[in-house]
Amino acid sequence: MQMPPQAPPPPGPPRPGPGYPPSHSAMSVAALVLGLVGFLGGIVPFVGFLGLIALGLGILDLRRAKTDAVRERHGLSTAGIVLGSISSLGAVVWVIFSIWFVESASKGSCPHLYAWDGEHYQLDSDLVSGALYKGAEREDMDRLESLRAVDGVYRVRIQDDLQETDNVDSLSLVVVDAPSSVTVLPTQRGELAFVSAMAAPITTAREEGTFESGEPRETWTLTFKRPEGSGATTGVLVLHGRTTAFAEKAFVEYMATMGQATRPLLELHATDNNCSCSREYMDEEMDRLGLPLAVTVAGTDARLRVDPIGPAVLRSQAIPIALPPSGDVVVRLEGTPRFWEVDHVMLGATEAPHDATVLLPARATSAVRTRDALRLLGKSDGERMSLAPGQFVDVEFDSPPQAIGTTRTVVAKMRGYYDLDIGGRAGANVPRMIAHRTGVTSLPRFAARMPLR
């Protein structure tokens, strides 16, 4: 019996072949789209990282094309790889820029002073730390360790490395030639201390906790042998350390919680920055913020303070102290936790002063107000050299002959202040300001809740 013929199967979708152009692979289309989005959106931070996906899809598609029997076009993958590579590179640039910005902002706030060592400019000091806005303008001194005279000339550079405006009223160098047994160091009172027979502590202890004030505090208790040759009453404590970048960051973030109106309120005290009332206000505010390092000596009534030191460079400061009537000398340093990096502390004997020579700028060159640079930096007269981020001024001083058989010390003396945008919301957060002034909130407690990074 003859079977009836079966109906042919229904036609399927046309297959690529002669007369049909092959379609683009889905993976190559995705690579192109993602690469294009990453490329066009690369001006937005990190969007360019979409290009990494495009790059991976494009490479995978081209490898698949070598073994896949399906007739598809893969040329879009090449375009996706090119656009993905470019956008990924742009994203990497954003990462580098972001790291640079964070690091530069965390270096601290104050003008940086570079010293010419005969071959290069070396970052040697950051001065007038804590002199935020005109009302806090002050004079600061630091010993220059890298400076060397070349052809009878000292060369230094003032440079604004941070996101701020530096305003320098004057810059001079103080030169002292003394025996090698005598160390010459500046004090925070704008004087020079002459120290000998420096010795490290025989015992040290460090602890953190909350004290009677209710604020978190960090203390160092140091015991020294009584210095020889200091007489019966005085000695010099030599502190080698600095304020930390964390302290600068905590301060800026804390002030930002009070709003942008904090700045004009602080600047109200700039009407006469030589007024004692202004200085007393700034000292009181420094204490309230917990920025200074307190120094006490057991057996004496003196309570001293070390104001903030810029975080860019470790600095040696001399602190003249009264000694107890007899026995070992027990010194207590007290500060806000994580606000101070103390490298080492020594106690020495007080020596008689030696003659000091003050050098005024002989030449100054800058891309900013070149003709006025020398006049603006020559004396403290209220006319200031202002530097924006990235700007600098090179200053030269003529070096006097050095006395035979002596060791030379050069100390930089600068007067100035800096302007810094502390951020925060527009206007004033009055409740936060009142809470700060009444002690309901404080910078030390605010900083204690901040992460380490």
C-alpha positions in Angstrom: 0.0 0.0 0.0 1.5 3.3 -1.0 1.8 5.8 1.9 0.6 9.3 1.2 3.3 11.8 0.8 4.2 13.8 4.0 4.0 17.5 4.0 7.4 19.3 4.1 8.5 20.8 7.4 7.7 24.5 7.9 10.5 26.8 6.8 12.8 28.0 9.7 14.5 31.3 10.0 16.8 32.1 7.2 20.4 31.1 7.8 23.3 33.3 6.8 24.5 32.3 3.4 24.9 33.6 0.0 22.8 36.7 -0.3 22.4 37.2 3.4 25.0 39.5 5.2 26.2 37.9 8.5 24.9 39.6 11.7 27.1 41.2 14.4 27.7 39.0 17.4 25.8 40.0 20.5 29.1 40.1 22.4 30.7 42.5 20.0 27.7 44.8 20.1 27.8 44.8 23.9 31.6 45.5 23.8 31.0 48.5 21.5 28.1 49.9 23.6 30.0 49.6 26.9 33.2 51.0 25.4 31.3 54.0 23.9 29.4 54.7 27.2 32.7 54.6 29.1 34.5 56.8 26.6 31.7 59.4 26.5 31.1 59.3 30.2 34.8 59.4 31.1 34.6 63.0 32.3 32.6 61.7 35.3 34.9 60.1 37.9 35.3 56.4 37.5 32.6 55.9 34.8 35.5 55.0 32.4 35.9 51.7 34.3 33.0 50.4 32.1 35.7 50.2 29.5 37.2 47.3 31.4 34.1 45.3 30.8 34.1 46.3 27.1 37.7 45.4 26.9 37.1 41.9 28.3 34.1 41.2 26.1 35.9 42.4 23.0 38.9 40.1 23.6 36.7 37.2 24.5 34.5 37.7 21.3 37.5 37.8 19.0 38.9 34.6 20.5 35.5 32.9 20.1 35.4 34.0 16.4 38.4 31.8 15.6 36.6 28.6 16.7 32.9 29.4 16.1 31.4 28.0 13.0 28.4 30.4 13.0 28.9 33.1 10.4 28.9 36.4 12.5 30.7 39.6 12.2 33.1 40.5 15.0 34.5 43.8 13.9 32.6 45.8 16.5 34.7 44.0 19.1 37.8 45.8 17.8 36.1 49.2 18.2 35.0 48.1 21.7 38.5 47.2 22.7 39.9 50.5 21.5 37.2 52.6 23.2 37.4 50.4 26.3 41.1 50.9 26.6 40.9 54.7 26.3 38.0 55.0 28.8 39.8 52.7 31.3 42.9 54.8 31.0 40.8 57.9 31.8 39.4 56.2 34.9 42.9 55.4 36.1 43.8 59.1 35.7 40.7 59.9 37.9 42.0 57.5 40.5 45.5 59.0 40.5 44.0 62.5 40.7 41.8 61.5 43.6 44.7 60.0 45.5 46.8 63.1 44.9 44.0 65.4 46.0 43.3 63.5 49.2 47.0 63.2 50.0 47.6 66.9 49.3 44.6 67.9 51.4 45.9 65.6 54.2 49.4 67.1 54.3 48.2 69.8 56.6 47.8 73.5 56.2 50.6 76.0 56.3 53.2 77.5 53.9 55.9 75.1 53.0 59.6 76.2 53.1 62.1 74.4 50.9 65.9 74.8 51.4 68.6 74.5 48.7 71.1 71.9 49.8 73.5 72.6 47.0 71.8 70.3 44.4 68.0 70.3 45.1 65.3 72.1 47.0 64.4 70.0 50.0 61.1 70.4 52.0 62.6 71.6 55.3 59.8 73.3 57.2 56.1 74.2 57.3 55.6 77.3 59.3 52.7 79.2 61.0 50.6 76.1 61.4 47.3 76.9 63.0 47.4 80.5 61.8 44.0 80.1 60.0 42.7 83.4 58.7 44.1 86.9 59.3 43.0 87.1 62.9 45.4 84.2 63.8 48.4 85.6 62.0 51.6 84.9 63.9 55.3 84.6 63.7 57.0 81.2 63.7 60.6 79.9 63.7 62.1 76.6 62.7 65.7 75.4 62.3 66.7 74.5 58.7 68.5 71.2 58.5 69.0 71.0 54.7 70.1 74.5 53.9 73.7 75.0 52.5 75.3 78.2 51.3 76.4 78.1 47.6 78.8 80.8 46.5 78.0 82.8 49.6 74.2 82.6 49.1 71.4 80.9 50.9 68.4 80.0 48.7 65.0 79.1 50.0 61.6 78.7 48.4 58.2 79.4 49.8 55.6 77.2 48.0 51.9 76.7 48.4 51.5 72.9 48.0 47.9 72.7 49.4 44.4 73.8 48.6 44.6 77.1 50.4 45.9 80.6 50.0 49.2 81.4 51.8 49.8 85.0 53.0 53.4 85.8 54.0 54.1 89.1 55.7 57.9 88.6 56.2 60.7 86.1 56.0 64.2 86.3 57.4 67.0 84.0 58.5 68.7 84.0 61.9 72.3 82.8 61.8 74.2 81.7 64.9 77.8 80.4 65.0 78.4 78.5 68.2 80.7 75.7 69.5 79.7 72.2 68.4 78.9 71.3 71.9 76.0 73.8 71.9 72.7 73.1 70.1 70.7 76.2 69.0 67.0 75.7 68.8 64.0 78.0 68.5 61.2 78.3 71.1 57.6 79.0 70.3 58.0 82.4 72.0 60.2 83.6 69.2 63.4 83.2 71.0 66.5 81.1 70.7 67.6 78.5 73.3 71.2 77.3 73.7 71.3 73.8 75.0 74.1 71.3 76.0 74.4 67.9 77.5 71.1 66.7 76.1 70.0 63.3 77.5 67.2 60.9 76.8 64.7 59.9 79.5 65.6 57.0 81.8 61.9 55.8 81.9 58.9 56.5 79.7 55.2 55.6 79.9 52.4 56.3 77.5 48.7 55.9 78.2 45.3 57.0 76.8 42.1 57.6 78.7 39.5 60.1 79.8 40.4 62.5 82.5 38.6 64.9 84.8 37.8 67.3 82.0 35.7 64.6 80.3 37.8 64.8 77.2 39.9 61.9 75.7 43.5 62.5 76.4 46.8 60.9 75.6 49.8 61.3 78.0 53.5 60.6 78.0 55.3 60.5 81.4 59.1 60.9 81.1 61.7 60.7 83.8 65.0 62.4 83.3 68.2 62.6 85.3 68.8 66.1 86.4 70.9 67.8 83.8 74.5 68.8 84.7 75.6 72.3 84.4 72.0 73.7 84.3 72.2 75.3 87.7 69.6 74.7 90.3 66.5 76.0 88.6 66.2 75.7 84.8 66.6 73.3 82.0 65.5 72.9 78.4 63.1 70.3 77.2 63.8 69.4 73.5 60.7 68.0 71.7 61.1 66.4 68.3 57.7 65.8 66.8 54.8 67.3 64.9 51.0 67.6 64.8 49.5 64.8 62.7 47.7 65.0 59.4 44.8 63.3 61.2 44.5 66.4 63.6 44.3 68.7 60.5 41.6 66.5 58.9 39.6 66.2 62.2 39.8 70.0 62.7 38.5 70.8 59.2 35.7 68.3 59.3 34.6 69.5 62.8 34.6 73.1 61.8 32.5 72.2 58.7 29.7 70.9 60.9 29.2 74.5 62.0 28.6 75.7 58.5 30.5 78.1 56.2 29.6 81.1 58.3 32.3 80.0 60.7 34.9 81.6 58.5 33.6 85.2 58.7 33.0 84.8 62.4 36.6 83.9 62.9 37.7 86.8 60.7 35.9 89.3 62.8 38.9 89.0 65.2 41.2 90.3 62.4 40.5 94.0 62.9 43.8 94.3 64.8 45.8 91.1 65.1 48.2 92.7 67.5 45.4 93.3 70.0 45.9 91.3 73.1 42.2 90.5 73.2 42.5 88.8 69.8 45.5 86.8 70.9 43.7 85.7 74.1 40.7 84.7 72.1 42.7 82.6 69.7 44.6 80.9 72.6 41.4 80.2 74.4 39.9 78.7 71.2 43.1 76.6 70.6 42.7 75.1 74.1 39.0 74.5 73.6 39.7 72.6 70.4 42.3 70.5 72.2 45.1 71.3 69.7 48.0 72.3 71.9 50.3 69.8 73.7 50.3 70.6 77.5 53.6 70.3 79.4 53.9 70.0 83.2 56.9 69.3 85.4 56.4 67.5 88.7 57.3 69.6 91.7 56.7 72.9 89.9 53.7 75.1 89.3 54.4 75.8 85.7 52.0 74.6 83.0 53.4 75.2 79.5 51.9 74.6 76.1 53.2 73.7 72.6 51.0 75.1 69.9 50.3 73.1 66.7 53.3 72.2 64.5 52.8 71.6 60.8 52.5 67.9 59.9 54.8 67.9 56.8 58.1 67.8 58.6 59.3 66.6 62.1 60.5 69.7 64.0 62.7 70.2 67.1 61.4 72.8 69.5 63.0 74.0 72.7 60.8 74.4 75.8 62.6 76.2 78.7 61.3 74.6 82.0 61.7 75.2 85.7 63.3 72.2 87.5 62.1 70.8 90.8 64.3 71.7 93.8 66.0 68.3 93.8 66.0 64.8 92.4 65.0 63.4 89.0 62.9 65.5 86.6 59.4 64.0 85.8 57.8 65.6 82.8 54.2 65.0 81.6 53.0 65.7 78.1 49.3 65.7 77.5 47.4 66.0 74.3 44.4 64.8 72.3 44.8 61.2 71.1 46.2 60.9 67.5 46.8 64.6 67.3 50.6 64.5 68.1 53.4 62.4 66.8 56.3 62.5 69.3 59.5 61.1 67.9 61.7 61.7 70.9 62.1 64.1 73.9 65.4 65.1 75.5 66.4 67.2 78.5 69.4 69.5 78.4 71.2 72.2 80.3 70.8 75.9 79.6 73.8 77.6 78.1 74.7 81.2 77.8 73.4 82.8 74.6 75.6 83.5 71.5 75.4 86.4 69.1 72.8 86.0 66.3 72.8 87.7 62.9 69.5 88.4 61.2 69.6 88.2 57.4 66.9 90.0 55.4 66.1 88.9 51.8 68.6 90.2 49.3 66.7 89.0 46.2 63.3 87.4 45.4 61.8 86.1 42.2 58.4 84.8 41.5 55.9 84.5 38.7 53.5 86.3 41.1 54.1 90.0 41.6 57.8 89.6 40.8 58.6 93.3 41.2 57.0 93.5 44.7 58.2 90.1 46.1 61.3 91.5 47.8 59.5 94.5 49.2 56.6 92.4 50.5 58.8 89.8 52.2 61.4 92.3 53.6 59.6 93.4 56.7 56.5 92.9 58.9 54.4 95.8 57.7 51.0 94.2 57.0 51.7 94.0 53.2 51.8 90.4 52.3 52.9 88.1 49.6 49.9 85.9 48.6 50.4 82.5 47.0 47.7 80.4 45.4 48.0 76.6 45.2 51.0 75.7 43.1 52.6 79.1 43.2 56.0 79.8 44.8 58.6 82.5 45.4 62.4 82.0 45.5 64.3 84.1 48.0 68.0 84.6 48.4 70.0 85.7 51.4 73.7 86.7 51.4 75.6 84.4 53.8 78.0 86.1 56.2 81.5 84.5 56.8 81.4 81.8 59.4 83.4 82.2 62.6 86.4 79.8 62.8 85.9 76.8 65.0 82.2 77.0 65.2 79.1 75.1 63.9 76.5 77.2 62.1 72.8 77.1 62.7 70.3 78.8 60.5 66.8 79.4 61.7 63.9 80.6 59.4 61.6 83.2 60.8 58.2 83.8 59.1 55.2 85.9 59.8 51.9 85.1 58.1 48.7 83.2 57.9 46.6 81.1 55.5 43.1 81.0 54.2 41.4 77.6 53.9 37.9 76.6 52.7 36.6 74.5 55.5 33.5 73.5 53.6 30.2 72.6 55.2 26.7 73.8 54.4 26.0 77.4 53.6 25.2 79.7 56.5 25.6 78.9 60.2 24.6 75.9 62.1 23.8 77.9 65.3 23.0 74.9 67.5 26.3 73.3 66.7 28.1 76.6 67.4 26.4 76.9 70.8 27.1 73.2 71.6 30.8 73.9 70.8 31.1 77.0 72.9 29.3 75.5 75.9 31.3 72.2 75.7 28.4 70.0 74.8 30.4 68.9 71.8 34.2 69.1 71.3 36.8 68.4 68.7 38.6 65.7 70.8 35.3 63.8 71.2 34.4 64.3 67.6 37.9 63.0 66.5 37.6 60.0 68.8 34.6 58.8 66.7 36.5 59.2 63.4 38.0 56.2 61.7 41.8 55.9 61.5 41.7 56.7 57.8 
